[in-house]
Amino acid sequence: MKKNRLILPTLILALAASIGAHAQRFTTIRNGLQWTDTRGEMVQAHGGNFLQVGKKWYLIGEDRSRSWNPDVNLYSTTDFQTWTFEAKIIENGVTHPELGRSRMIERPKLMYNAQTGKYVVWCHWEARNYGASEAGVFEADSITGPYRTVWTGRPIDTKSRDCNIFVDHDGTAYFISTTDENTNLGLFTLSSDYHSATAKTVLCEGMRREAPAIVNIHGTYHMISSACTGWDPNQALITTSRNLHEGWSTPRRIGDRITYDTQASSILTIAGTKDTTYIYVGDRWMDPDLPHSKIIMLPIEFDKDGNMQLNWREEWQIDLKRGTWRDVKKKKK
Ligand code: GAL
């Protein structure tokens, strides 16, 4: 008798605990705020990308605290709330004295090469007047460094500025950059060690696009890019193709007129046990100045025809384990 009386309260407690655990699985992404690291300092990782290693996501990006001549920082997180400063992997004129002090790095992107077991960074390697139009490549045995210089120059003799990397499901990596004085996009296939560009395909010819970000979803490549308007935001466009090298659709608009005051830096894939969420990661530059530029993360949505959509959300929630996301439930007043 006594035993039976305990069953109902026990069940209620178990149910409450499971609802609690479920609620806890979601982490809230709040957009527009300054991120702070565990030292209490501003997270400085602009124009970068994420690399997942086990349960950690590493974030590489430009340290813009001195505005010009950015260094390259590396942070890690397990929940997109707590940001641990890992290392300043490239410090202008210090860690790589052979490269001098006068150049600057923009849009550093980190990838892991499963064949060589090395971490490789490709970036825009520029002079103050954007006249150099070069790329830079760095490599390390451990994700936190030290990174050694592999190469700097123009990939396949092509003037190259704003850039990104794209690693396909088969491990083939590409460097994609704004080429020929901001006229075209160049898609450069990388060697198997990711050290050099071995082939070039011209994309978006004459369209003057930059800040490209590519993702492969079930064999369809989606590429978001911006117009070239410096630090000012503009309307992002999206184009798709089943083949990276040809057949790209006529670009169409995505997001609002100024892409919610952002410019793409990367597309982050969160593959969970239940689903996969694709996240648009963008820079809100000059908010209000370069060092205080914000990182904005928005869940990518798809309409019934599979077209990507981008909607503004001040806050939203993601379950990193299950790979699902949801809107924040508004509390009833
Ligand atoms: C933007 C570009 C940034 C940076 C900036 C400088 O168009 O996306 O990476 O180069 O211009 O004005």
Boltz pocket constraint, residues with backbone or C-beta under 6 A from the ligand:
constraints:
  - pocket:
      binder: B
      contacts: [[A, 47], [A, 106], [A, 107], [A, 162], [A, 210], [A, 211], [A, 227], [A, 228], [A, 229], [A, 230], [A, 231], [A, 263]]
      max_distance: 6.0
